[in-house]
């Protein structure tokens, strides 16, 4: 059984096998599709359209392929993307198994994913399903068994206005 595929998002960490430091992936090709982001404000889904200067610092430190001169990361192509879904920008979804090709790396897929960039967002359902004995060790100040669910619309009155 292969490892689980996880969608890459804005802020994913990648590294080059010829570089010395990781860099952060920037999603610049679409502003519509988010993963694991209930506010749809931070975790844009990365696609194979993230080409060229796709990283925050634009460098993976010094490059072994350039005699340890400063790296200038350039993505010419992504491979191992999830090809069963096409987003509105025409891009295919990148996953933790995706790799990028940099021309300085001799055409090999030398840029790989270190961390997918997603951050878990706890929900009310997580609280309901929490195991009390484990949760009490993590957060002894809150007991999931005695937590109270509040109606977010309590006291809200909707009035129709004729114009």
N, C-alpha and C positions, 0 to 999 in steps of 0.2 A: 504494500500500500504506500503510495507517494505521500509527501507531506502536504498539509493543507495549504491551499492557495489563499492568500490574503490580499485584498485590494490595496494598491499604493495610493496615498493621498499627498496633497501639498504638505511639505515638511518631512517627507520620508528621507532617511539617511542612506546615502550610497557611498561606495568607495571604489577606487580604481586599483587593480592589482599592481599597477606600475607607480602609483602615487604614495604619498606618505600620510595624508590626512583625509578624513571623510568630508563630504559636503552635503548640503540640504537641497533636495529636489524642489523646484518651484513649478507649480502648475500655472501656465500662462495662456493655454490654448482654449480653455473653456471656463465658464463661470456659472454653470447651471446644475451640474451633477455632483452630489456630495455623498460621502460614505460615513455611517456611524456618527452623524452630526445632527442632533435634533434641532439646532438653530440654523442650520444651513448657512454657516458663516465662516467656517475655518477649514474643513477637511474636503477640499475639492478633489475629485477622482483624477488621478494621473492617467494619461493615455500615451499611445505610441506617437502622438503628434508633438510631444515635448522634445523637440529637436533643436540643435544649435546650443546656445548658452542656456542650458536647462537648470543650472545650479546657482544657489545663492551667492557663494563666494567666487564662483567661476574657476575654481582651481582645486586640485587634490594635492596641493603642496608641491614638492619637487617630483619630477617625472623621470623614472629610470630610462625610459625610451628616448629622452632628450638630454642625456648625460647629466641628470639631476638638476637641470635648469627648471625654472618655475613651470608648472603645468598650466595649460590653458584648456580646460575641459570643453570639449565640443562633442555633442552627441550627433552622430550621423544616422543612426538607426537603432531601434529597439527590437529585441527578439524575445521569444517565449512570453508574449502577451496573451491575454484571454481573448480569443478571436470569435467567440460565440455571441458577443454583444458589441454593437457599434453605438457610440454616444452621438449626440447631436452635432459635434464638431467633426464627425467622420472618423474619430479615433477609436482604437481598441484599448480596453482596460489593461493597465499594467498591474502585475502582481508581484509578490515577494520572490517569485521565480524568474521574473524578467531580468534581462541584461541589456546593457547598451554598448554600442560599438563607437569607439573614438578613433578617428583616423590616425592619431599618434600611436595607438596601440597595435598598429600593423593590420588593422581590419578585423582583429579578434574582438569578441565580446568581453571587454576587460572591466567594464563598470558593472558592479553588482549591488544588490540591496543589502543593507545592514539591518535596517528597521523600517517597517511599512509606513510609519508615520501616524497611524490611527491611535487615538486615545479613547479608552472606554468611557462611556458616559452612563453612570448609574441611573436607573429608572425606578419608578414606584414598584414595578413588577419585580425588580431585583430585591427590593426590600421585603416584599411579601414572601419570596422564595428563600430568603436568607436563613441559614441554619443558626439558631440562637446561640449554641455553644461556641461556634466559630466566630460569629459576629461580635459576641461579647468580649472576645480576646482582642479583636481588631479595634473595636470602639466600645469600651465599657460604659460610656455615658448614654448610649442609645440602645433600647431593647426593641427589636423588631416585633416582638409579640405584643407590645403595648403601644406601638405607634398608631396614631390616629390619622385616618384619611380625611382630608378636608375637601369640601365641594368648592371648587374654584369659582363657581358662578353664584354662590350663595349671596343673596342680597342684591343681585343684579336685576334691574328692571329694564325690559326692552319696550320701547315705545315707538309706534309707527307714526310718522309725521307726513301729512299730506302737503304736497308743495304745489 
